[in-house]
Amino acid sequence: MGSKEADLDHLKSEVVDGARSIFEKGLVETGEGNLSVRIPGKDEMLITPTYNYYGSMTVDDVVYLAFDGSRLSQGRRPSSEYRLHAAVYRHRPRASCVVHTHSPYATMLAVARKEIPIMLEEMVIFLGGPVRVSEFGPAHTDDIGDRALRALGSNNAALLANHGVLACGRTKEHAVKAAELVEKMARIYWGAYQIGRPMTIAQQACSRFREDFETNFGTE
């Protein structure tokens, strides 16, 4: 096996590992959400297939395609949300993994069109700040990617209006962590409202954590 094939196999394994992780963490259910990794130095990616069975997924299910949707592998069809992933990769040079989930609490806020304000400092460290909500864009179109990018700003996660969560990271682990943290903060935000009014932290008070984000986790 040549080095190129070995590298591709390693990246396929990263997709499978990441996909299993978001499934086991309860961020997606069978047939929903998706995860991809970028092929370094190329306008290409590896992505989970359409209607994915996370529990039984193998490297043979991973789909290789160009950012324009041209398939570079045989077998399963790619996730129909590949355009969302391609939009992030085109505009985020340091993003090597993109995750899209339908985690329940975050999706609840996406349906209510409520952003998640800064409530814990770790939001700034790992996500870059608040989790904003995009304008609605139809699934499987370029529109949803364009609107997601505007909501992301310079951060690593956003809520997709009436759809779910978009997260990205420099590594698979970073991207999965970002998606997991969005769901955690959504639960905390909802829970705090059951007790009283959530108290937020001003972004200005988190400037040193923003520096940590830009040094270690930012994807622009």
C-alpha positions in Angstrom: 0.0 0.0 0.0 1.4 3.4 -1.0 1.6 6.4 1.4 -1.4 8.1 -0.4 -3.6 5.0 0.1 -2.5 4.7 3.7 -3.3 8.4 4.4 -6.7 8.0 2.8 -7.4 4.9 4.9 -6.4 6.8 8.1 -8.7 9.6 7.2 -11.6 7.2 6.5 -11.0 5.7 10.0 -11.2 9.3 11.4 -14.6 9.7 9.8 -15.8 6.4 11.3 -14.4 7.2 14.7 -15.9 10.6 14.7 -19.3 9.4 13.5 -19.5 6.7 16.1 -18.5 9.3 18.7 -21.4 11.7 17.9 -23.8 8.8 17.8 -22.7 7.4 21.2 -22.8 10.8 22.7 -26.5 11.1 21.7 -25.9 14.0 19.3 -27.4 12.2 16.3 -29.7 9.3 15.7 -29.8 6.8 12.8 -30.3 8.5 9.5 -29.6 12.0 10.6 -26.6 14.4 10.9 -23.2 13.9 9.2 -19.5 14.3 9.7 -16.6 14.9 7.3 -12.9 15.4 7.2 -10.9 17.5 4.7 -8.3 15.9 2.3 -5.3 18.1 3.1 -4.2 20.4 0.3 -7.2 19.5 -2.0 -10.8 20.7 -2.5 -11.9 17.2 -1.5 -13.4 15.6 1.6 -14.5 12.3 3.1 -18.0 12.2 4.4 -20.5 10.0 6.0 -23.1 8.4 3.6 -26.7 9.5 3.3 -29.0 7.9 5.9 -26.1 6.6 7.9 -26.4 3.6 10.2 -23.9 4.8 12.8 -23.9 1.7 14.9 -22.7 -0.5 12.0 -20.7 2.0 9.9 -17.4 0.9 8.5 -14.7 2.5 6.4 -16.3 1.1 3.3 -19.3 3.3 3.9 -17.3 6.5 3.8 -17.7 8.6 0.7 -14.9 10.4 -1.1 -16.0 13.5 -3.0 -14.9 16.9 -4.3 -16.3 20.0 -2.8 -18.5 20.5 -5.9 -20.2 17.1 -5.2 -18.3 15.0 -7.8 -18.0 11.5 -6.4 -14.5 10.1 -6.3 -15.4 6.7 -4.8 -17.8 3.9 -5.6 -20.5 2.5 -3.2 -22.7 4.6 -0.9 -24.1 8.0 -1.9 -22.7 10.9 0.2 -24.7 12.8 2.7 -27.0 15.2 1.0 -25.7 18.0 3.2 -22.2 17.9 1.7 -22.7 21.5 0.5 -22.8 22.6 4.1 -19.4 21.0 4.8 -17.9 22.3 1.6 -18.9 25.9 2.5 -17.0 25.7 5.8 -13.9 24.2 4.2 -13.8 26.8 1.5 -13.9 29.6 4.0 -12.1 28.1 7.0 -8.5 27.1 5.9 -7.7 25.6 9.3 -10.9 23.5 9.6 -10.1 19.8 9.1 -13.4 18.4 10.3 -17.0 19.5 10.1 -19.9 18.0 12.2 -23.6 18.5 11.7 -25.9 17.2 14.5 -29.5 17.2 15.5 -28.9 17.1 19.2 -32.2 17.7 21.0 -31.7 20.7 23.3 -29.6 22.6 20.7 -32.2 21.9 18.0 -34.9 23.0 20.3 -33.2 26.4 20.6 -32.6 26.4 16.8 -36.4 26.0 16.3 -37.1 28.8 18.8 -34.4 30.9 17.0 -32.6 31.6 20.3 -28.8 32.0 20.4 -26.8 30.6 23.3 -25.1 33.5 25.0 -21.8 33.2 26.9 -22.6 31.6 30.2 -19.4 29.7 30.9 -15.9 30.7 29.9 -15.3 27.4 28.1 -17.6 28.6 25.4 -15.0 31.3 24.5 -12.1 28.9 24.7 -13.5 26.1 22.5 -16.2 27.9 20.4 -15.0 31.4 20.3 -18.0 33.0 22.0 -21.8 32.8 21.8 -23.6 30.3 19.5 -25.6 32.3 17.1 -28.6 31.2 15.0 -28.5 31.3 11.2 -31.3 32.6 9.1 -33.4 29.7 7.7 -32.0 28.0 4.6 -33.6 24.9 3.0 -31.7 21.7 3.7 -29.4 20.3 0.9 -28.9 23.7 -0.7 -26.1 26.2 -1.0 -28.3 28.7 0.9 -28.0 26.8 4.2 -24.2 26.8 3.9 -24.1 30.5 3.1 -26.4 31.4 6.0 -24.5 29.1 8.4 -21.2 30.9 7.6 -22.7 34.3 8.4 -23.9 32.9 11.8 -20.6 31.3 12.5 -18.7 34.6 12.1 -15.3 33.7 13.4 -16.5 31.1 15.8 -16.6 27.3 15.6 -20.3 26.5 16.0 -23.7 27.9 15.1 -27.3 26.8 15.3 -29.0 26.2 12.0 -32.5 27.6 12.1 -35.1 24.9 12.4 -32.5 22.3 11.6 -29.7 21.6 14.1 -26.1 22.3 14.9 -23.0 23.0 12.7 -19.5 22.7 14.3 -16.0 22.6 13.0 -12.5 22.2 14.3 -8.8 21.9 13.5 -9.1 18.2 14.3 -11.8 15.6 14.5 -11.6 15.7 18.3 -12.0 19.5 18.3 -15.0 19.4 16.0 -16.7 16.6 18.1 -15.9 18.5 21.3 -17.5 21.7 19.8 -20.7 19.9 18.9 -20.9 18.2 22.3 -20.3 21.5 24.0 -23.1 23.2 22.1 -25.5 20.6 23.3 -24.2 20.9 26.9 -24.7 24.7 26.8 -28.1 24.4 25.3 -29.2 22.1 28.2 -27.7 24.5 30.7 -29.4 27.5 29.1 -32.8 25.7 29.1 -32.3 24.5 32.7 -31.3 27.9 33.9 -34.6 29.3 32.5 -36.5 26.8 34.6 -34.9 28.3 37.8 -34.8 31.9 36.8 -33.2 34.2 34.3 -29.8 32.9 33.0 -26.9 35.3 33.9 -24.4 35.8 31.1 -20.7 36.8 30.9 -19.7 39.9 28.9 -17.5 39.0 26.0 -15.1 41.8 27.0 -14.5 39.9 30.3 -13.3 36.9 28.3 -10.6 38.5 26.2 -7.8 36.3 27.5 -9.9 33.2 26.7 -10.5 34.5 23.2 -6.7 34.6 22.8 -6.6 31.0 23.8 -9.3 30.2 21.2 -7.5 31.9 18.4 -4.2 30.3 19.3 -5.4 26.7 19.9 -8.9 26.2 18.4 -9.8 28.9 15.8 -10.3 27.7 12.3 -10.1 30.9 10.2 
